Amino acid sequence: MKKKKIKNMIQKVVNIINLKDPSAKKRDLSYWLSKTPEERVSAVEFLRRQYYGSSVRLQRVARVVKRAEARTQNSS
């Protein structure tokens, strides 16, 4: 009996790097810059779903900041 090869198999790749190595940061940056904006957003969405769960979107946060009144130039 012959075994069939699966053509589209994903190979596991593991790279062990030192995170304090400056060249590792450059490689990481060049990797993400090589991706399209859509791929980068998709990756962020993937990580967000892993961390926060599969909610449709992030919650909106509003903050009211009271500022000192600006003085007008005409007032004496």
FIKE-62952 format. One record per residue (C-alpha): residue number from 1; chain; x, y, z. Coordinates in Angstrom, 1 decimal. Example, Ala and Ser with C-alpha at 12.3 -4.5 7.8 and 13.67 -1.06 7.14 Angstrom:
2
<pt vexmi="1" drenvo="A" xx="12.3" yy="-4.5" zz="7.8"/>
<pt vexmi="2" drenvo="A" xx="13.7" yy="-1.1" zz="7.1"/>
# end
This chain:
76
<pt vexmi="1" drenvo="A" xx="0.0" yy="0.0" zz="0.0"/>
<pt vexmi="2" drenvo="A" xx="1.4" yy="3.4" zz="-1.1"/>
<pt vexmi="3" drenvo="A" xx="1.1" yy="6.5" zz="1.1"/>
<pt vexmi="4" drenvo="A" xx="-0.2" yy="9.6" zz="-0.6"/>
<pt vexmi="5" drenvo="A" xx="1.8" yy="12.8" zz="0.1"/>
<pt vexmi="6" drenvo="A" xx="-0.2" yy="15.8" zz="1.2"/>
<pt vexmi="7" drenvo="A" xx="1.0" yy="18.7" zz="-0.9"/>
<pt vexmi="8" drenvo="A" xx="-0.3" yy="21.6" zz="1.1"/>
<pt vexmi="9" drenvo="A" xx="1.0" yy="20.5" zz="4.5"/>
<pt vexmi="10" drenvo="A" xx="2.1" yy="23.3" zz="6.9"/>
<pt vexmi="11" drenvo="A" xx="5.6" yy="22.7" zz="8.3"/>
<pt vexmi="12" drenvo="A" xx="6.3" yy="23.7" zz="11.9"/>
<pt vexmi="13" drenvo="A" xx="9.1" yy="26.2" zz="12.1"/>
<pt vexmi="14" drenvo="A" xx="10.7" yy="27.2" zz="15.4"/>
<pt vexmi="15" drenvo="A" xx="13.3" yy="30.0" zz="15.6"/>
<pt vexmi="16" drenvo="A" xx="15.0" yy="30.6" zz="19.0"/>
<pt vexmi="17" drenvo="A" xx="16.3" yy="34.1" zz="19.2"/>
<pt vexmi="18" drenvo="A" xx="17.7" yy="36.5" zz="21.9"/>
<pt vexmi="19" drenvo="A" xx="15.1" yy="39.2" zz="22.3"/>
<pt vexmi="20" drenvo="A" xx="17.8" yy="41.7" zz="23.5"/>
<pt vexmi="21" drenvo="A" xx="19.7" yy="41.3" zz="20.2"/>
<pt vexmi="22" drenvo="A" xx="19.4" yy="44.5" zz="18.1"/>
<pt vexmi="23" drenvo="A" xx="19.5" yy="42.5" zz="14.9"/>
<pt vexmi="24" drenvo="A" xx="16.5" yy="40.5" zz="16.0"/>
<pt vexmi="25" drenvo="A" xx="14.5" yy="43.7" zz="16.4"/>
<pt vexmi="26" drenvo="A" xx="15.6" yy="44.7" zz="12.9"/>
<pt vexmi="27" drenvo="A" xx="14.5" yy="41.4" zz="11.4"/>
<pt vexmi="28" drenvo="A" xx="11.2" yy="41.6" zz="13.2"/>
<pt vexmi="29" drenvo="A" xx="10.6" yy="45.1" zz="11.9"/>
<pt vexmi="30" drenvo="A" xx="11.6" yy="44.2" zz="8.3"/>
<pt vexmi="31" drenvo="A" xx="9.3" yy="41.2" zz="8.5"/>
<pt vexmi="32" drenvo="A" xx="6.2" yy="43.3" zz="9.4"/>
<pt vexmi="33" drenvo="A" xx="7.1" yy="46.0" zz="7.0"/>
<pt vexmi="34" drenvo="A" xx="7.2" yy="43.4" zz="4.2"/>
<pt vexmi="35" drenvo="A" xx="3.5" yy="42.6" zz="4.9"/>
<pt vexmi="36" drenvo="A" xx="0.6" yy="44.5" zz="3.5"/>
<pt vexmi="37" drenvo="A" xx="-1.4" yy="46.8" zz="5.8"/>
<pt vexmi="38" drenvo="A" xx="-4.3" yy="44.3" zz="5.5"/>
<pt vexmi="39" drenvo="A" xx="-2.1" yy="41.4" zz="6.7"/>
<pt vexmi="40" drenvo="A" xx="-0.8" yy="43.5" zz="9.6"/>
<pt vexmi="41" drenvo="A" xx="-4.3" yy="44.5" zz="10.7"/>
<pt vexmi="42" drenvo="A" xx="-5.4" yy="40.8" zz="10.3"/>
<pt vexmi="43" drenvo="A" xx="-2.5" yy="39.8" zz="12.6"/>
<pt vexmi="44" drenvo="A" xx="-3.4" yy="42.3" zz="15.2"/>
<pt vexmi="45" drenvo="A" xx="-7.1" yy="41.2" zz="15.0"/>
<pt vexmi="46" drenvo="A" xx="-5.9" yy="37.6" zz="15.5"/>
<pt vexmi="47" drenvo="A" xx="-3.9" yy="38.5" zz="18.6"/>
<pt vexmi="48" drenvo="A" xx="-6.8" yy="40.6" zz="19.9"/>
<pt vexmi="49" drenvo="A" xx="-9.2" yy="37.7" zz="19.6"/>
<pt vexmi="50" drenvo="A" xx="-6.9" yy="35.4" zz="21.4"/>
<pt vexmi="51" drenvo="A" xx="-6.5" yy="37.9" zz="24.3"/>
<pt vexmi="52" drenvo="A" xx="-9.9" yy="39.4" zz="24.6"/>
<pt vexmi="53" drenvo="A" xx="-12.1" yy="36.6" zz="23.1"/>
<pt vexmi="54" drenvo="A" xx="-14.1" yy="36.7" zz="19.9"/>
<pt vexmi="55" drenvo="A" xx="-16.2" yy="39.8" zz="20.5"/>
<pt vexmi="56" drenvo="A" xx="-17.0" yy="41.7" zz="17.4"/>
<pt vexmi="57" drenvo="A" xx="-15.1" yy="44.9" zz="18.2"/>
<pt vexmi="58" drenvo="A" xx="-13.2" yy="46.7" zz="21.0"/>
<pt vexmi="59" drenvo="A" xx="-15.2" yy="48.8" zz="23.4"/>
<pt vexmi="60" drenvo="A" xx="-15.1" yy="52.5" zz="22.9"/>
<pt vexmi="61" drenvo="A" xx="-13.7" yy="54.5" zz="25.7"/>
<pt vexmi="62" drenvo="A" xx="-14.4" yy="58.2" zz="26.2"/>
<pt vexmi="63" drenvo="A" xx="-12.8" yy="60.5" zz="28.7"/>
<pt vexmi="64" drenvo="A" xx="-13.8" yy="64.0" zz="29.6"/>
<pt vexmi="65" drenvo="A" xx="-11.0" yy="66.3" zz="30.4"/>
<pt vexmi="66" drenvo="A" xx="-11.7" yy="69.7" zz="32.1"/>
<pt vexmi="67" drenvo="A" xx="-9.3" yy="72.3" zz="30.9"/>
<pt vexmi="68" drenvo="A" xx="-8.7" yy="75.8" zz="32.3"/>
<pt vexmi="69" drenvo="A" xx="-10.5" yy="78.5" zz="30.4"/>
<pt vexmi="70" drenvo="A" xx="-8.4" yy="80.2" zz="27.8"/>
<pt vexmi="71" drenvo="A" xx="-8.2" yy="84.0" zz="28.3"/>
<pt vexmi="72" drenvo="A" xx="-9.3" yy="86.0" zz="25.3"/>
<pt vexmi="73" drenvo="A" xx="-6.9" yy="88.6" zz="23.9"/>
<pt vexmi="74" drenvo="A" xx="-9.5" yy="91.4" zz="24.1"/>
<pt vexmi="75" drenvo="A" xx="-10.1" yy="91.2" zz="27.8"/>
<pt vexmi="76" drenvo="A" xx="-8.2" yy="93.5" zz="30.1"/>
# end
